[in-house]
């Protein structure tokens, strides 16, 4: 009987001690909490969007995947931008924004190709006068279906210019701006 009292009293003391430690013991440090938050944030299926910007290669809403592209203009080639399309996609939007013009008139083209340097299927071609700045936009018309907007895996969307007249015979692209595109998969 005495042994049972000792066991019960010991169990009560241990239970009270553990409860007190759990309630009043040391709390996790701020560093531990930050590390836990970092680990949870690595899982894309957890959490909310922190603000109005998403930094990702694509974005899916209700099974619809949007794939955006953006690049500054290259000056080392007449292919000022090119984007490699890695999955079957439909082009929704493509444009060139020119922040500076050229000293000569140019012809710009946005097209589809199997290489990053050529255009085999033109989506838009437009002549632009010397020193003109603005935006060139490839868009669909209401005239019907446009199959040229369908891209397969490893197709490229290529932005080119031509017609530059250089006084010294070298590449004279001093254009400043950016190319953007939006695809739906």
N, C-alpha and C positions, 0 to 999 in steps of 0.2 A: 504494500500500500504506500509505504514511504517512497518507494522508487517511482511510482506513478505520479505522486505529487511533484517530485523533483523533475520528472520529464515534462509535465504540464507547465510548471513554472518556467523551466528552461525554454520551452517552445514559445510561451507568451513573451518572455524577455527578448528572444531572437526576433519574433514577429514585430514587436514594438520597435526594436532597434532598426530593423530593415525598413519599416515604414517611415521612421524618422529620417533615416539616411536618404530615402527616396524623395521625401518632401523637402528636406532642408539641406541635403548634401550639395556638393559642388555642381554647378551647371556647366554645360559645354562652353568652351571658350569661343570667342568671336571668330577666331581662326578656324576652328572646327566647323562652325556653322557656315562660314564662307566656302569652305571646301565641299561641304555637302551640297550647297546651292550650285556650285560649279559643276559637280557631277550630274545633278538632276538636269541642269540646263543643256548638257550635251545630248540628251535624248530629245530628238525633234518631235516626238509624240506627246511631250509633256509641256504644259505651260501655255501662256498667251503671247501674242505678238506685242513686244514692248514699244509701242508707238506706231507711227504710220509708215515705217520703212522696213522692208524685208531684204536682207542680204543673202540671196541664194541664187543658184543657177537656174532654178525653175520654181514654180509655185502652183500647187494643186488645190482647186476648190471644187468640191463635190465631184471628183473624178476627172475634172477638166484641167489639163496641165498647160500653163502658159510659160513660154520660154523666152525671156528677153535677152537682147544682145546690145552692147554699146562699146564703141571704140573711138579713140581720137583718130584723125586722118593721118595716114602714113605719107611721108614725103619722099620715100626712097623708090617708089614705083608708081606707075599709072593706075595700079589697083590700090586705091586709097584705103579700102577696108574689105575684109572678107570674113565670113562666119561659117564655120563647119557645122552642118546640121547633122546630129548624130542619130536621130530617130525620124520616122515618117511624120511629117508635120505640114501644116498649112500656114503660109505667110499671111499675117493679118495687117502688118504695117512695116514699111521700110522707108527711111528718109536719110537725107544728107543735110546737115546744118552747116552752112558756110559762115564763119565769123569774119573771114577776110576774103577778098576777091583775088583774082589773078590779073597780071598786067596784060594778058591776052584773053580773047574769047575762048571758051572751052565747051566741049561736048561731054555731058555726064550720062552715064548709063548705070542702071541697077539691073542685075540679071542673075540667072541661075547657071551653074556650071558644075562640072565634076572635078575641077581643080580650083585652087584659090587665086589664080592669076588671070583667068579668062572668063568671058561671059558667052555661053552658047545659046541661051534662051533669054532674050531681052524682056524685062518687065516694064522698063521705062527708059527712054532716051530723050534728052532735052539739051538744047543749046543755051548757054549762059554767056552773056556779054562780059567784056572786060570790067574788072573792079566791081562786080555785082556780088552782094551778100544776100543771104536768105536761106530758104529751105526748099529742097527738092523732095517731093513726096510721091511714092509709088502707091497707087490705090486701085481698088476694084471699081468697075463701072456696073451699071444696072443692065448692061447689054446681055447678060447671061453668065453661064459658067465659065470660069477661067482656070483651066487645068495647069497653067504655068505657075500657079501659086502653090501647087503641091510639090513638096520636097521629099526625096527619099533619104535613107541613111547615107551619109557621106557625100551628099550634095553640098554645094557651097552657095551662099548668097554673096555676090561679088559686086562691089562698087568701083567703077572705073571712071577715068576721064581721058580725054584725048583732044588733040587740036592745039596744044600749047606751042607757041612759037618762042623759042629761046634764042637769045642773041648770041650766046657762046656755044650752042650745040649741046649743052648738058641738060640734065633733068632740071626743070625750072619750077617745080611744084613748091610754092610757098603758101599753099592753102592751109588755113587753120579752121578747125571745126570738128564735127563728130558724125559718126554714122550710128543709127539705131535701127533695131528690128524687133518685131514681136511675132512669135510663132505660137500656134496651138497644136498640141499633140493629141 
